[in-house]
């Protein structure tokens, strides 16, 4: 898991890189609502995005966790970069 910068195309300078990274999601300038509005930055925000995607895939496709992980790692791409 890693975080993308504000452009959404590059890994943020504080985030994980390497061949162990299986997914990336927004991680800079994320708006959070919890009785207040602020902009957050960090890989923790990215993790929440990917967890939501995983839950959606699992609930609609009925796939086990290993299959959901494989789909996210191999099939998801940034907007405008995939088929």
C-alpha positions in Angstrom: 0.0 0.0 0.0 1.3 3.4 -0.9 0.0 7.0 -1.2 -0.2 9.1 -4.4 0.6 12.8 -4.4 -1.9 15.5 -5.3 -1.6 14.9 -9.0 -2.7 11.3 -8.4 -0.1 10.0 -10.9 3.0 9.8 -8.7 3.9 8.2 -5.4 4.1 10.8 -2.7 7.6 11.6 -1.5 6.9 10.3 2.0 5.2 7.1 0.9 6.4 3.5 0.4 8.0 2.5 -2.8 9.4 -0.8 -4.0 8.3 -4.1 -5.5 6.3 -5.0 -2.3 3.7 -2.3 -3.0 0.6 -3.8 -4.4 -1.8 -0.8 -4.5 -1.8 3.0 -4.4 -4.5 5.5 -3.6 -4.9 9.2 -2.8 -2.8 10.1 0.2 -2.2 13.9 -0.1 -4.7 16.7 0.5 -7.5 14.3 1.5 -10.6 16.0 3.0 -11.8 14.4 6.2 -15.2 15.2 7.9 -15.5 14.5 11.6 -17.3 17.4 13.1 -14.7 19.5 11.3 -13.1 19.8 7.9 -9.4 19.5 7.4 -6.9 18.3 4.8 -4.9 15.2 5.8 -1.9 13.6 4.2 -0.5 10.1 4.7 -0.6 6.5 3.8 -3.4 5.9 6.4 -5.8 7.8 4.1 -4.8 5.6 1.2 -5.5 2.5 3.1 -9.0 3.6 3.8 -9.6 4.1 0.0 -8.3 0.6 -0.8 -10.3 -1.0 2.1 -13.5 0.5 0.7 -12.7 -0.8 -2.8 -12.0 -4.2 -1.4 -15.3 -4.3 0.6 -17.2 -3.3 -2.5 -15.6 -6.0 -4.7 -16.1 -8.6 -2.0 -19.7 -7.8 -1.4 -20.7 -7.6 -5.1 -18.6 -10.4 -6.5 -18.7 -12.7 -3.4 -14.9 -13.4 -3.8 -12.6 -14.6 -1.0 -10.0 -12.1 0.3 -7.1 -13.6 -1.7 -9.0 -13.1 -4.9 -10.0 -9.5 -4.0 -6.3 -8.7 -3.2 -5.2 -10.2 -6.5 -7.8 -8.1 -8.4 -6.7 -4.9 -6.7 -3.0 -5.6 -7.2 -3.3 -6.6 -10.9 -6.3 -4.9 -12.4 -6.7 -1.4 -10.8 -5.0 1.6 -12.5 -5.1 5.4 -12.0 -7.8 7.1 -13.9 -7.0 7.6 -17.5 -4.2 5.0 -17.6 -6.0 1.7 -18.1 -7.9 0.1 -20.9 
